[in-house]
Amino acid sequence: MKKVLIAGATGAMGQKAVDLVNSLAGFEITAALAPTLTKENMADFHLASSVHPYQTLDEIEDGVADIWIDFTLPSAVYQNVKFALEHGMRPIVGTTGLTDEQQAGLVRLSEEKQVGGLIAANFGMSAVLLMKFAQEAAKYFPDVEIIEMHHGDKKDAPSGTALSTAKLIDQVRPAHETNPDETESLTGARGGDYHGIKIHAVRLPGYIAHEQVLFGGDGEALTIRQDSFDRQSFMNGVKVALEKVDGLSKLVIGLENIL
């Protein structure tokens, strides 16, 4: 039986992860981390009375879990993953907001500690396929922009998925910028810029997670779009990660790299 700690267990995604692990044979939630979690309110969050509730990292005891699932906040995720690796827990991370430098540092730490894990910008299969298809299309269409749309209370912008999409496109796309001589009459109107790839972030109630990659060419255009209408869709990828994390020798970036 694999022991699992869920960080962010009281949040919307954390609750989906709780329900997933509770439904799986061979896995057991032994600990949960959330600022408002106590022994008295664990049942409200579908957690058994045997689960250890923690409110801060320094409360967590050694050996309490084998796997660390993280759906927390951009401001907390780096320290959380570092803590997990240093204490021998294999992290499965869906929280976005890590910088390239932070990710690289965590990968080095995982190699040093010989603890495998996964950081995924998105656990939805449609999002993973969108990134794969967009990278292929970028070989033929260097003029590209990304629009991502998320729920109104998402903490970071652009989304980790949109930024990962831009990075994958950038690997195969020659250095290029559409309309380099343009000017903005309103600062930020053209969105963020990743090596000439414009990224636009929309935050509105009613949305969950959606992305469009728009390619333009002479006399034609290509749009690739994915929509996540329910957070439950992300749990398919988390399940895959749970099943495969024991076979990883270091921290892997991207769900597509373990499929």
C-alpha positions as protocol buffer text, in pm:
chain_id: "A"
residue {
  index: 1
  type: MET
  ca { x: 0 y: 0 z: 0 }
}
residue {
  index: 2
  type: LYS
  ca { x: 152 y: 331 z: -111 }
}
residue {
  index: 3
  type: LYS
  ca { x: 113 y: 614 z: 138 }
}
residue {
  index: 4
  type: VAL
  ca { x: 9 y: 951 z: -7 }
}
residue {
  index: 5
  type: LEU
  ca { x: 26 y: 1305 z: 130 }
}
residue {
  index: 6
  type: ILE
  ca { x: -197 y: 1559 z: -44 }
}
residue {
  index: 7
  type: ALA
  ca { x: -83 y: 1921 z: -19 }
}
residue {
  index: 8
  type: GLY
  ca { x: -369 y: 2162 z: -79 }
}
residue {
  index: 9
  type: ALA
  ca { x: -620 y: 1895 z: 19 }
}
residue {
  index: 10
  type: THR
  ca { x: -898 y: 2145 z: 99 }
}
residue {
  index: 11
  type: GLY
  ca { x: -887 y: 2324 z: -239 }
}
residue {
  index: 12
  type: ALA
  ca { x: -1093 y: 2245 z: -548 }
}
residue {
  index: 13
  type: MET
  ca { x: -819 y: 2042 z: -718 }
}
residue {
  index: 14
  type: GLY
  ca { x: -700 y: 1897 z: -389 }
}
residue {
  index: 15
  type: GLN
  ca { x: -1048 y: 1762 z: -323 }
}
residue {
  index: 16
  type: LYS
  ca { x: -1054 y: 1593 z: -663 }
}
residue {
  index: 17
  type: ALA
  ca { x: -718 y: 1434 z: -577 }
}
residue {
  index: 18
  type: VAL
  ca { x: -851 y: 1320 z: -239 }
}
residue {
  index: 19
  type: ASP
  ca { x: -1147 y: 1149 z: -405 }
}
residue {
  index: 20
  type: LEU
  ca { x: -921 y: 991 z: -667 }
}
residue {
  index: 21
  type: VAL
  ca { x: -677 y: 840 z: -418 }
}
residue {
  index: 22
  type: ASN
  ca { x: -964 y: 721 z: -197 }
}
residue {
  index: 23
  type: SER
  ca { x: -1100 y: 531 z: -498 }
}
residue {
  index: 24
  type: LEU
  ca { x: -775 y: 357 z: -595 }
}
residue {
  index: 25
  type: ALA
  ca { x: -664 y: 17 z: -472 }
}
residue {
  index: 26
  type: GLY
  ca { x: -304 y: 12 z: -355 }
}
residue {
  index: 27
  type: PHE
  ca { x: -296 y: 376 z: -242 }
}
residue {
  index: 28
  type: GLU
  ca { x: -390 y: 530 z: 91 }
}
residue {
  index: 29
  type: ILE
  ca { x: -402 y: 893 z: 205 }
}
residue {
  index: 30
  type: THR
  ca { x: -197 y: 905 z: 522 }
}
residue {
  index: 31
  type: ALA
  ca { x: -144 y: 1281 z: 550 }
}
residue {
  index: 32
  type: ALA
  ca { x: -282 y: 1610 z: 423 }
}
residue {
  index: 33
  type: LEU
  ca { x: -145 y: 1965 z: 424 }
}
residue {
  index: 34
  type: ALA
  ca { x: -365 y: 2275 z: 425 }
}
residue {
  index: 35
  type: PRO
  ca { x: -362 y: 2592 z: 637 }
}
residue {
  index: 36
  type: THR
  ca { x: -716 y: 2539 z: 769 }
}
residue {
  index: 37
  type: LEU
  ca { x: -711 y: 2162 z: 812 }
}
residue {
  index: 38
  type: THR
  ca { x: -764 y: 2020 z: 1163 }
}
residue {
  index: 39
  type: LYS
  ca { x: -861 y: 1688 z: 1320 }
}
residue {
  index: 40
  type: GLU
  ca { x: -1207 y: 1831 z: 1375 }
}
residue {
  index: 41
  type: ASN
  ca { x: -1288 y: 1922 z: 1013 }
}
residue {
  index: 42
  type: MET
  ca { x: -1119 y: 1639 z: 819 }
}
residue {
  index: 43
  type: ALA
  ca { x: -1446 y: 1460 z: 747 }
}
residue {
  index: 44
  type: ASP
  ca { x: -1567 y: 1775 z: 569 }
}
residue {
  index: 45
  type: PHE
  ca { x: -1287 y: 1719 z: 316 }
}
residue {
  index: 46
  type: HIS
  ca { x: -1341 y: 1343 z: 265 }
}
residue {
  index: 47
  type: LEU
  ca { x: -1041 y: 1253 z: 480 }
}
residue {
  index: 48
  type: ALA
  ca { x: -1042 y: 954 z: 716 }
}
residue {
  index: 49
  type: SER
  ca { x: -984 y: 1002 z: 1087 }
}
residue {
  index: 50
  type: SER
  ca { x: -653 y: 812 z: 1052 }
}
residue {
  index: 51
  type: VAL
  ca { x: -508 y: 1082 z: 824 }
}
residue {
  index: 52
  type: HIS
  ca { x: -246 y: 1313 z: 978 }
}
residue {
  index: 53
  type: PRO
  ca { x: -351 y: 1678 z: 927 }
}
residue {
  index: 54
  type: TYR
  ca { x: -74 y: 1939 z: 891 }
}
residue {
  index: 55
  type: GLN
  ca { x: -100 y: 2314 z: 854 }
}
residue {
  index: 56
  type: THR
  ca { x: 268 y: 2393 z: 790 }
}
residue {
  index: 57
  type: LEU
  ca { x: 569 y: 2214 z: 643 }
}
residue {
  index: 58
  type: ASP
  ca { x: 763 y: 2206 z: 968 }
}
residue {
  index: 59
  type: GLU
  ca { x: 489 y: 1996 z: 1131 }
}
residue {
  index: 60
  type: ILE
  ca { x: 526 y: 1708 z: 883 }
}
residue {
  index: 61
  type: GLU
  ca { x: 689 y: 1398 z: 1029 }
}
residue {
  index: 62
  type: ASP
  ca { x: 944 y: 1178 z: 853 }
}
residue {
  index: 63
  type: GLY
  ca { x: 808 y: 864 z: 691 }
}
residue {
  index: 64
  type: VAL
  ca { x: 448 y: 978 z: 687 }
}
residue {
  index: 65
  type: ALA
  ca { x: 413 y: 927 z: 309 }
}
residue {
  index: 66
  type: ASP
  ca { x: 580 y: 783 z: 1 }
}
residue {
  index: 67
  type: ILE
  ca { x: 415 y: 1015 z: -254 }
}
residue {
  index: 68
  type: TRP
  ca { x: 343 y: 1388 z: -233 }
}
residue {
  index: 69
  type: ILE
  ca { x: 58 y: 1524 z: -448 }
}
residue {
  index: 70
  type: ASP
  ca { x: 69 y: 1903 z: -472 }
}
residue {
  index: 71
  type: PHE
  ca { x: -222 y: 2125 z: -574 }
}
residue {
  index: 72
  type: THR
  ca { x: -139 y: 2437 z: -372 }
}
residue {
  index: 73
  type: LEU
  ca { x: -34 y: 2790 z: -472 }
}
residue {
  index: 74
  type: PRO
  ca { x: 247 y: 2933 z: -687 }
}
residue {
  index: 75
  type: SER
  ca { x: 387 y: 3103 z: -377 }
}
residue {
  index: 76
  type: ALA
  ca { x: 419 y: 2770 z: -192 }
}
residue {
  index: 77
  type: VAL
  ca { x: 496 y: 2508 z: -453 }
}
residue {
  index: 78
  type: TYR
  ca { x: 875 y: 2546 z: -473 }
}
residue {
  index: 79
  type: GLN
  ca { x: 931 y: 2501 z: -100 }
}
residue {
  index: 80
  type: ASN
  ca { x: 678 y: 2217 z: -95 }
}
residue {
  index: 81
  type: VAL
  ca { x: 849 y: 2018 z: -369 }
}
residue {
  index: 82
  type: LYS
  ca { x: 1192 y: 2085 z: -221 }
}
residue {
  index: 83
  type: PHE
  ca { x: 1068 y: 1958 z: 115 }
}
residue {
  index: 84
  type: ALA
  ca { x: 918 y: 1646 z: -42 }
}
residue {
  index: 85
  type: LEU
  ca { x: 1240 y: 1558 z: -227 }
}
residue {
  index: 86
  type: GLU
  ca { x: 1457 y: 1621 z: 77 }
}
residue {
  index: 87
  type: HIS
  ca { x: 1236 y: 1387 z: 282 }
}
residue {
  index: 88
  type: GLY
  ca { x: 1220 y: 1103 z: 30 }
}
residue {
  index: 89
  type: MET
  ca { x: 865 y: 1161 z: -95 }
}
residue {
  index: 90
  type: ARG
  ca { x: 801 y: 1134 z: -469 }
}
residue {
  index: 91
  type: PRO
  ca { x: 625 y: 1455 z: -579 }
}
residue {
  index: 92
  type: ILE
  ca { x: 339 y: 1469 z: -829 }
}
residue {
  index: 93
  type: VAL
  ca { x: 290 y: 1839 z: -888 }
}
residue {
  index: 94
  type: GLY
  ca { x: 0 y: 2011 z: -1063 }
}
residue {
  index: 95
  type: THR
  ca { x: 63 y: 2354 z: -912 }
}
residue {
  index: 96
  type: THR
  ca { x: 196 y: 2603 z: -1167 }
}
residue {
  index: 97
  type: GLY
  ca { x: 415 y: 2911 z: -1119 }
}
residue {
  index: 98
  type: LEU
  ca { x: 761 y: 2755 z: -1092 }
}
residue {
  index: 99
  type: THR
  ca { x: 1028 y: 2943 z: -1287 }
}
residue {
  index: 100
  type: ASP
  ca { x: 1266 y: 2765 z: -1525 }
}
residue {
  index: 101
  type: GLU
  ca { x: 1544 y: 2815 z: -1271 }
}
residue {
  index: 102
  type: GLN
  ca { x: 1337 y: 2667 z: -990 }
}
residue {
  index: 103
  type: GLN
  ca { x: 1244 y: 2366 z: -1199 }
}
residue {
  index: 104
  type: ALA
  ca { x: 1607 y: 2308 z: -1296 }
}
residue {
  index: 105
  type: GLY
  ca { x: 1712 y: 2332 z: -932 }
}
residue {
  index: 106
  type: LEU
  ca { x: 1448 y: 2081 z: -826 }
}
residue {
  index: 107
  type: VAL
  ca { x: 1553 y: 1839 z: -1100 }
}
residue {
  index: 108
  type: ARG
  ca { x: 1914 y: 1861 z: -978 }
}
residue {
  index: 109
  type: LEU
  ca { x: 1798 y: 1799 z: -621 }
}
residue {
  index: 110
  type: SER
  ca { x: 1595 y: 1496 z: -730 }
}
residue {
  index: 111
  type: GLU
  ca { x: 1902 y: 1352 z: -902 }
}
residue {
  index: 112
  type: GLU
  ca { x: 2111 y: 1414 z: -592 }
}
residue {
  index: 113
  type: LYS
  ca { x: 1851 y: 1251 z: -365 }
}
residue {
  index: 114
  type: GLN
  ca { x: 1766 y: 983 z: -624 }
}
residue {
  index: 115
  type: VAL
  ca { x: 1395 y: 1053 z: -582 }
}
residue {
  index: 116
  type: GLY
  ca { x: 1176 y: 1053 z: -892 }
}
residue {
  index: 117
  type: GLY
  ca { x: 862 y: 1257 z: -948 }
}
residue {
  index: 118
  type: LEU
  ca { x: 660 y: 1458 z: -1196 }
}
residue {
  index: 119
  type: ILE
  ca { x: 580 y: 1826 z: -1250 }
}
residue {
  index: 120
  type: ALA
  ca { x: 297 y: 1873 z: -1500 }
}
residue {
  index: 121
  type: ALA
  ca { x: 164 y: 2207 z: -1619 }
}
residue {
  index: 122
  type: ASN
  ca { x: -158 y: 2024 z: -1701 }
}
residue {
  index: 123
  type: PHE
  ca { x: -287 y: 1675 z: -1622 }
}
residue {
  index: 124
  type: GLY
  ca { x: -563 y: 1688 z: -1882 }
}
residue {
  index: 125
  type: MET
  ca { x: -507 y: 1460 z: -2181 }
}
residue {
  index: 126
  type: SER
  ca { x: -658 y: 1716 z: -2421 }
}
residue {
  index: 127
  type: ALA
  ca { x: -408 y: 1979 z: -2302 }
}
residue {
  index: 128
  type: VAL
  ca { x: -114 y: 1742 z: -2340 }
}
residue {
  index: 129
  type: LEU
  ca { x: -224 y: 1658 z: -2695 }
}
residue {
  index: 130
  type: LEU
  ca { x: -275 y: 2027 z: -2776 }
}
residue {
  index: 131
  type: MET
  ca { x: 86 y: 2096 z: -2681 }
}
residue {
  index: 132
  type: LYS
  ca { x: 207 y: 1803 z: -2891 }
}
residue {
  index: 133
  type: PHE
  ca { x: 4 y: 1910 z: -3196 }
}
residue {
  index: 134
  type: ALA
  ca { x: 105 y: 2275 z: -3158 }
}
residue {
  index: 135
  type: GLN
  ca { x: 473 y: 2184 z: -3156 }
}
residue {
  index: 136
  type: GLU
  ca { x: 428 y: 1990 z: -3479 }
}
residue {
  index: 137
  type: ALA
  ca { x: 235 y: 2274 z: -3647 }
}
residue {
  index: 138
  type: ALA
  ca { x: 496 y: 2533 z: -3546 }
}
residue {
  index: 139
  type: LYS
  ca { x: 747 y: 2373 z: -3784 }
}
residue {
  index: 140
  type: TYR
  ca { x: 533 y: 2502 z: -4071 }
}
residue {
  index: 141
  type: PHE
  ca { x: 369 y: 2813 z: -3920 }
}
residue {
  index: 142
  type: PRO
  ca { x: 618 y: 3041 z: -3739 }
}
residue {
  index: 143
  type: ASP
  ca { x: 353 y: 3312 z: -3685 }
}
residue {
  index: 144
  type: VAL
  ca { x: 169 y: 3201 z: -3372 }
}
residue {
  index: 145
  type: GLU
  ca { x: -12 y: 3339 z: -3070 }
}
residue {
  index: 146
  type: ILE
  ca { x: -163 y: 3171 z: -2764 }
}
residue {
  index: 147
  type: ILE
  ca { x: -482 y: 3260 z: -2580 }
}
residue {
  index: 148
  type: GLU
  ca { x: -552 y: 3088 z: -2249 }
}
residue {
  index: 149
  type: MET
  ca { x: -874 y: 3129 z: -2052 }
}
residue {
  index: 150
  type: HIS
  ca { x: -917 y: 3031 z: -1688 }
}
residue {
  index: 151
  type: HIS
  ca { x: -1145 y: 3075 z: -1389 }
}
residue {
  index: 152
  type: GLY
  ca { x: -1148 y: 3416 z: -1226 }
}
residue {
  index: 153
  type: ASP
  ca { x: -953 y: 3318 z: -914 }
}
residue {
  index: 154
  type: LYS
  ca { x: -649 y: 3160 z: -1081 }
}
residue {
  index: 155
  type: LYS
  ca { x: -342 y: 3302 z: -909 }
}
residue {
  index: 156
  type: ASP
  ca { x: -81 y: 3304 z: -1187 }
}
residue {
  index: 157
  type: ALA
  ca { x: -74 y: 3434 z: -1544 }
}
residue {
  index: 158
  type: PRO
  ca { x: -1 y: 3312 z: -1797 }
}
residue {
  index: 159
  type: SER
  ca { x: -105 y: 2958 z: -1713 }
}
residue {
  index: 160
  type: GLY
  ca { x: 161 y: 2693 z: -1685 }
}
residue {
  index: 161
  type: THR
  ca { x: 5 y: 2513 z: -1980 }
}
residue {
  index: 162
  type: ALA
  ca { x: 27 y: 2820 z: -2206 }
}
residue {
  index: 163
  type: LEU
  ca { x: 386 y: 2883 z: -2105 }
}
residue {
  index: 164
  type: SER
  ca { x: 477 y: 2517 z: -2162 }
}
residue {
  index: 165
  type: THR
  ca { x: 309 y: 2534 z: -2503 }
}
residue {
  index: 166
  type: ALA
  ca { x: 520 y: 2838 z: -2594 }
}
residue {
  index: 167
  type: LYS
  ca { x: 838 y: 2664 z: -2481 }
}
residue {
  index: 168
  type: LEU
  ca { x: 763 y: 2355 z: -2688 }
}
residue {
  index: 169
  type: ILE
  ca { x: 687 y: 2570 z: -2994 }
}
residue {
  index: 170
  type: ASP
  ca { x: 1006 y: 2767 z: -2938 }
}
residue {
  index: 171
  type: GLN
  ca { x: 1211 y: 2445 z: -2957 }
}
residue {
  index: 172
  type: VAL
  ca { x: 1119 y: 2389 z: -3323 }
}
residue {
  index: 173
  type: ARG
  ca { x: 1037 y: 2740 z: -3447 }
}
residue {
  index: 174
  type: PRO
  ca { x: 1305 y: 2963 z: -3601 }
}
residue {
  index: 175
  type: ALA
  ca { x: 1363 y: 3298 z: -3431 }
}
residue {
  index: 176
  type: HIS
  ca { x: 1071 y: 3504 z: -3553 }
}
residue {
  index: 177
  type: GLU
  ca { x: 841 y: 3787 z: -3449 }
}
residue {
  index: 178
  type: THR
  ca { x: 519 y: 3885 z: -3622 }
}
residue {
  index: 179
  type: ASN
  ca { x: 494 y: 4258 z: -3693 }
}
residue {
  index: 180
  type: PRO
  ca { x: 804 y: 4366 z: -3496 }
}
residue {
  index: 181
  type: ASP
  ca { x: 743 y: 4736 z: -3567 }
}
residue {
  index: 182
  type: GLU
  ca { x: 401 y: 4752 z: -3398 }
}
residue {
  index: 183
  type: THR
  ca { x: 326 y: 4993 z: -3114 }
}
residue {
  index: 184
  type: GLU
  ca { x: 87 y: 4961 z: -2820 }
}
residue {
  index: 185
  type: SER
  ca { x: -148 y: 5248 z: -2746 }
}
residue {
  index: 186
  type: LEU
  ca { x: -241 y: 5062 z: -2427 }
}
residue {
  index: 187
  type: THR
  ca { x: 48 y: 4890 z: -2247 }
}
residue {
  index: 188
  type: GLY
  ca { x: 5 y: 4516 z: -2239 }
}
residue {
  index: 189
  type: ALA
  ca { x: -253 y: 4505 z: -2517 }
}
residue {
  index: 190
  type: ARG
  ca { x: -42 y: 4255 z: -2712 }
}
residue {
  index: 191
  type: GLY
  ca { x: -2 y: 4025 z: -2414 }
}
residue {
  index: 192
  type: GLY
  ca { x: 308 y: 3863 z: -2273 }
}
residue {
  index: 193
  type: ASP
  ca { x: 601 y: 3780 z: -2498 }
}
residue {
  index: 194
  type: TYR
  ca { x: 798 y: 3455 z: -2491 }
}
residue {
  index: 195
  type: HIS
  ca { x: 1073 y: 3475 z: -2758 }
}
residue {
  index: 196
  type: GLY
  ca { x: 834 y: 3648 z: -2997 }
}
residue {
  index: 197
  type: ILE
  ca { x: 535 y: 3428 z: -2914 }
}
residue {
  index: 198
  type: LYS
  ca { x: 252 y: 3639 z: -2775 }
}
residue {
  index: 199
  type: ILE
  ca { x: 54 y: 3490 z: -2485 }
}
residue {
  index: 200
  type: HIS
  ca { x: -282 y: 3635 z: -2379 }
}
residue {
  index: 201
  type: ALA
  ca { x: -443 y: 3544 z: -2046 }
}
residue {
  index: 202
  type: VAL
  ca { x: -818 y: 3570 z: -1982 }
}
residue {
  index: 203
  type: ARG
  ca { x: -960 y: 3543 z: -1629 }
}
residue {
  index: 204
  type: LEU
  ca { x: -1339 y: 3518 z: -1596 }
}
residue {
  index: 205
  type: PRO
  ca { x: -1595 y: 3337 z: -1379 }
}
residue {
  index: 206
  type: GLY
  ca { x: -1761 y: 3045 z: -1551 }
}
residue {
  index: 207
  type: TYR
  ca { x: -1444 y: 2921 z: -1717 }
}
residue {
  index: 208
  type: ILE
  ca { x: -1233 y: 2629 z: -1591 }
}
residue {
  index: 209
  type: ALA
  ca { x: -928 y: 2584 z: -1820 }
}
residue {
  index: 210
  type: HIS
  ca { x: -914 y: 2648 z: -2195 }
}
residue {
  index: 211
  type: GLU
  ca { x: -643 y: 2721 z: -2449 }
}
residue {
  index: 212
  type: GLN
  ca { x: -623 y: 2820 z: -2814 }
}
residue {
  index: 213
  type: VAL
  ca { x: -308 y: 2822 z: -3026 }
}
residue {
  index: 214
  type: LEU
  ca { x: -355 y: 3037 z: -3337 }
}
residue {
  index: 215
  type: PHE
  ca { x: -126 y: 2993 z: -3638 }
}
residue {
  index: 216
  type: GLY
  ca { x: -137 y: 3228 z: -3936 }
}
residue {
  index: 217
  type: GLY
  ca { x: 7 y: 3187 z: -4283 }
}
residue {
  index: 218
  type: ASP
  ca { x: -36 y: 3336 z: -4630 }
}
residue {
  index: 219
  type: GLY
  ca { x: -405 y: 3293 z: -4710 }
}
residue {
  index: 220
  type: GLU
  ca { x: -472 y: 3039 z: -4435 }
}
residue {
  index: 221
  type: ALA
  ca { x: -492 y: 2990 z: -4062 }
}
residue {
  index: 222
  type: LEU
  ca { x: -488 y: 2700 z: -3818 }
}
residue {
  index: 223
  type: THR
  ca { x: -644 y: 2701 z: -3471 }
}
residue {
  index: 224
  type: ILE
  ca { x: -585 y: 2426 z: -3215 }
}
residue {
  index: 225
  type: ARG
  ca { x: -810 y: 2444 z: -2907 }
}
residue {
  index: 226
  type: GLN
  ca { x: -871 y: 2241 z: -2596 }
}
residue {
  index: 227
  type: ASP
  ca { x: -1137 y: 2285 z: -2327 }
}
residue {
  index: 228
  type: SER
  ca { x: -1152 y: 2145 z: -1976 }
}
residue {
  index: 229
  type: PHE
  ca { x: -1510 y: 2179 z: -1855 }
}
residue {
  index: 230
  type: ASP
  ca { x: -1467 y: 1994 z: -1526 }
}
residue {
  index: 231
  type: ARG
  ca { x: -1168 y: 1957 z: -1295 }
}
residue {
  index: 232
  type: GLN
  ca { x: -1238 y: 1584 z: -1286 }
}
residue {
  index: 233
  type: SER
  ca { x: -1080 y: 1563 z: -1631 }
}
residue {
  index: 234
  type: PHE
  ca { x: -738 y: 1631 z: -1477 }
}
residue {
  index: 235
  type: MET
  ca { x: -759 y: 1321 z: -1259 }
}
residue {
  index: 236
  type: ASN
  ca { x: -692 y: 1085 z: -1552 }
}
residue {
  index: 237
  type: GLY
  ca { x: -341 y: 1227 z: -1573 }
}
residue {
  index: 238
  type: VAL
  ca { x: -292 y: 1219 z: -1196 }
}
residue {
  index: 239
  type: LYS
  ca { x: -389 y: 851 z: -1197 }
}
residue {
  index: 240
  type: VAL
  ca { x: -128 y: 781 z: -1466 }
}
residue {
  index: 241
  type: ALA
  ca { x: 132 y: 968 z: -1261 }
}
residue {
  index: 242
  type: LEU
  ca { x: 48 y: 768 z: -947 }
}
residue {
  index: 243
  type: GLU
  ca { x: 86 y: 444 z: -1139 }
}
residue {
  index: 244
  type: LYS
  ca { x: 421 y: 541 z: -1296 }
}
residue {
  index: 245
  type: VAL
  ca { x: 597 y: 760 z: -1039 }
}
residue {
  index: 246
  type: ASP
  ca { x: 777 y: 466 z: -875 }
}
residue {
  index: 247
  type: GLY
  ca { x: 957 y: 398 z: -1203 }
}
residue {
  index: 248
  type: LEU
  ca { x: 1100 y: 750 z: -1236 }
}
residue {
  index: 249
  type: SER
  ca { x: 1464 y: 798 z: -1140 }
}
residue {
  index: 250
  type: LYS
  ca { x: 1446 y: 1177 z: -1125 }
}
residue {
  index: 251
  type: LEU
  ca { x: 1198 y: 1466 z: -1143 }
}
residue {
  index: 252
  type: VAL
  ca { x: 1036 y: 1472 z: -1490 }
}
residue {
  index: 253
  type: ILE
  ca { x: 879 y: 1786 z: -1638 }
}
residue {
  index: 254
  type: GLY
  ca { x: 562 y: 1726 z: -1839 }
}
residue {
  index: 255
  type: LEU
  ca { x: 301 y: 1451 z: -1835 }
}
residue {
  index: 256
  type: GLU
  ca { x: 372 y: 1379 z: -2202 }
}
residue {
  index: 257
  type: ASN
  ca { x: 715 y: 1249 z: -2100 }
}
residue {
  index: 258
  type: ILE
  ca { x: 576 y: 957 z: -1898 }
}
residue {
  index: 259
  type: LEU
  ca { x: 291 y: 851 z: -2128 }
}
